[in-house]
Amino acid sequence: LMKAKEIRDMSRDEMVTKLEELKKDLFNLRFQHATNQLDNPIKIVAVKRDIARINTIIREQEISQ
């Protein structure tokens, strides 16, 4: 679980890289969930929230510029 402050300390490129990484993780988690191999389905929710957090901060920075 990432904190908003950690994300704000990242550069734009780092945020985009992390966002791509999280989207890949989400895909893998969904795949595991569909094949009944996922131990903790709450991980899906946590990754979705991290993706939303990063998108929100990127958007905030776009608006402020």
C-alpha positions as CSV (number, residue, x, y, z in Angstrom):
1,L,0.0,0.0,0.0
2,M,1.5,3.3,-1.1
3,K,1.1,6.6,0.7
4,A,0.1,9.7,-1.2
5,K,3.3,11.4,0.1
6,E,5.5,8.7,-1.4
7,I,3.8,9.1,-4.8
8,R,4.1,12.9,-4.7
9,D,7.8,12.6,-4.0
10,M,8.2,10.6,-7.3
11,S,8.9,12.2,-10.6
12,R,6.3,12.0,-13.4
13,D,8.3,9.3,-15.2
14,E,8.5,7.2,-12.0
15,M,4.8,7.6,-11.5
16,V,4.0,6.4,-15.0
17,T,6.4,3.4,-14.6
18,K,4.8,2.5,-11.3
19,L,1.3,2.8,-12.8
20,E,2.2,0.4,-15.6
21,E,3.7,-2.0,-13.1
22,L,0.6,-1.9,-10.9
23,K,-1.7,-2.5,-13.9
24,K,0.3,-5.6,-14.8
25,D,0.1,-6.7,-11.2
26,L,-3.7,-6.2,-11.2
27,F,-4.0,-8.3,-14.4
28,N,-2.0,-11.1,-12.8
29,L,-4.1,-10.9,-9.6
30,R,-7.3,-11.1,-11.5
31,F,-6.0,-14.0,-13.5
32,Q,-5.0,-15.8,-10.3
33,H,-8.4,-15.0,-8.8
34,A,-10.2,-16.4,-11.9
35,T,-8.3,-19.7,-11.6
36,N,-8.8,-19.9,-7.8
37,Q,-5.1,-19.6,-7.1
38,L,-5.3,-16.2,-5.2
39,D,-4.9,-16.6,-1.4
40,N,-5.9,-13.0,-0.5
41,P,-8.5,-11.3,-2.8
42,I,-8.1,-8.1,-0.8
43,K,-4.8,-7.6,-2.7
44,I,-6.9,-6.7,-5.8
45,V,-8.6,-3.9,-3.9
46,A,-5.2,-2.6,-2.6
47,V,-3.7,-2.5,-6.1
48,K,-6.8,-0.8,-7.5
49,R,-6.5,1.9,-4.8
50,D,-2.8,2.5,-5.5
51,I,-3.6,2.9,-9.2
52,A,-6.4,5.4,-8.4
53,R,-4.0,7.3,-6.1
54,I,-1.4,7.6,-8.7
55,N,-3.9,8.7,-11.4
56,T,-5.3,11.3,-9.0
57,I,-1.9,12.8,-8.2
58,I,-0.9,12.8,-11.9
59,R,-4.2,14.7,-12.6
60,E,-3.6,17.1,-9.8
61,Q,-0.2,18.0,-11.2
62,E,-1.6,18.4,-14.7
63,I,-4.3,20.8,-13.4
64,S,-1.8,22.9,-11.3
65,Q,0.5,23.5,-14.3
